Amino acid sequence: MSLTVPTTAPFSGAQKMWLKGYLDALNSALMPPAAVEAVPAITGNGVPVTILWGSQTGNSEALGKKLVKVLGAKGHSPTLRDMAGVAPADLAAAERVLIITSTYGDGEPPDNAAALHAALHSADAPSLTGVSFSVLALGDSGYPDFCKCGRDFQNRMAELGAEILVPIIECDVDYDEPFARWSRLLEESLDVSAVA
Ligand SMILES: Cc1cc2nc3c(=O)[nH]c(=O)nc-3n(C[C@H](O)[C@H](O)[C@H](O)COP(=O)(O)O)c2cc1C
């Protein structure tokens, strides 16, 4: 069970927003993080794909591990990386990058995505020409800055010259169905880029 603000609560919109943030933080502190098993990189002759996760409470990380299995089963060669260990130069050197990230706080990146997010937005971020990418953004439209971190990555990487493989998909609380849709679109576009 999680704590929520009743719609009939006698508070203003701003007060309800503040209370929602407070209760969400409390709920996520009380809930154990999603169980996430380690998944090794799948090496083979398939299309090499780097999957990056930015996650505060484990949802995006768990989806990253699921995506490794989905793409590996289709013959691709996915590698999963925690964004905390990734620099813009690593992105510039990768051919295909898939980003799964939540938004936390007031429209902020999750802790493990903050350094990469900041470095990519700095004036000396490298060109990403030649990189193709896609973003799955986890969020909650109850917050004013819905999916802001995912949107930031999508906009900034395109600005730096990267090509959009599949346009951003934004998840509003539920992420299972949008994740399945995103995976299908990715499979199709990776199959096309494999024969191109
Ligand atoms: C304290 C808190 C703050 C949040 N702030 C935002 C926000 O500003 N914008 C948004 O779209 N979602 C926000 N969310 C929703 C999360 O992005 C969503 O729960 C997501 O599934 C978390 O994924 P993760 O476990 O990978 O971090 C917030 C959630 C919490 C608990």
Ligand as a Chemical Component Dictionary entry (heavy atoms), coordinates in Angstrom:
data_LIG
# 
_chem_comp.id                   LIG 
_chem_comp.type                 NON-POLYMER 
_chem_comp.pdbx_formal_charge   0 
_chem_comp.three_letter_code    LIG 
# 
loop_
_chem_comp_atom.comp_id 
_chem_comp_atom.atom_id 
_chem_comp_atom.alt_atom_id 
_chem_comp_atom.type_symbol 
_chem_comp_atom.charge 
_chem_comp_atom.model_Cartn_x 
_chem_comp_atom.model_Cartn_y 
_chem_comp_atom.model_Cartn_z 
_chem_comp_atom.pdbx_ordinal 
LIG C1  C1  C 0 10.363 12.115 -4.717  1  
LIG C2  C2  C 0 10.004 11.873 -6.155  2  
LIG C3  C3  C 0 10.140 12.881 -7.077  3  
LIG C4  C4  C 0 9.777  12.690 -8.421  4  
LIG N1  N1  N 0 9.876  13.744 -9.316  5  
LIG C5  C5  C 0 9.428  13.563 -10.586 6  
LIG C6  C6  C 0 9.468  14.667 -11.532 7  
LIG O1  O1  O 0 9.897  15.786 -11.240 8  
LIG N2  N2  N 0 9.010  14.441 -12.802 9  
LIG C7  C7  C 0 8.512  13.213 -13.194 10 
LIG O2  O2  O 0 8.103  13.082 -14.359 11 
LIG N3  N3  N 0 8.492  12.156 -12.322 12 
LIG C8  C8  C 0 8.939  12.285 -11.052 13 
LIG N4  N4  N 0 8.919  11.231 -10.171 14 
LIG C9  C9  C 0 8.417  9.911  -10.637 15 
LIG C10 C10 C 0 9.557  8.932  -10.990 16 
LIG O3  O3  O 0 10.267 9.365  -12.145 17 
LIG C11 C11 C 0 8.944  7.540  -11.266 18 
LIG O4  O4  O 0 8.436  7.039  -10.044 19 
LIG C12 C12 C 0 9.915  6.550  -11.874 20 
LIG O5  O5  O 0 9.223  5.344  -12.179 21 
LIG C13 C13 C 0 11.071 6.216  -10.946 22 
LIG O6  O6  O 0 11.971 5.381  -11.661 23 
LIG P1  P1  P 0 13.393 4.919  -11.058 24 
LIG O7  O7  O 0 13.081 3.855  -10.024 25 
LIG O8  O8  O 0 14.127 4.337  -12.222 26 
LIG O9  O9  O 0 14.064 6.103  -10.484 27 
LIG C14 C14 C 0 9.286  11.411 -8.839  28 
LIG C15 C15 C 0 9.175  10.376 -7.895  29 
LIG C16 C16 C 0 9.534  10.590 -6.576  30 
LIG C17 C17 C 0 9.381  9.451  -5.587  31 
# 
loop_
_chem_comp_bond.comp_id 
_chem_comp_bond.atom_id_1 
_chem_comp_bond.atom_id_2 
_chem_comp_bond.value_order 
_chem_comp_bond.pdbx_ordinal 
LIG C1  C2  SING 1  
LIG C2  C3  SING 2  
LIG C2  C16 DOUB 3  
LIG C3  C4  DOUB 4  
LIG C4  N1  SING 5  
LIG C4  C14 SING 6  
LIG N1  C5  DOUB 7  
LIG C5  C6  SING 8  
LIG C5  C8  SING 9  
LIG C6  O1  DOUB 10 
LIG C6  N2  SING 11 
LIG N2  C7  SING 12 
LIG C7  O2  DOUB 13 
LIG C7  N3  SING 14 
LIG N3  C8  DOUB 15 
LIG C8  N4  SING 16 
LIG N4  C9  SING 17 
LIG N4  C14 SING 18 
LIG C9  C10 SING 19 
LIG C10 O3  SING 20 
LIG C10 C11 SING 21 
LIG C11 O4  SING 22 
LIG C11 C12 SING 23 
LIG C12 O5  SING 24 
LIG C12 C13 SING 25 
LIG C13 O6  SING 26 
LIG O6  P1  SING 27 
LIG P1  O7  DOUB 28 
LIG P1  O8  SING 29 
LIG P1  O9  SING 30 
LIG C14 C15 DOUB 31 
LIG C15 C16 SING 32 
LIG C16 C17 SING 33 
# 
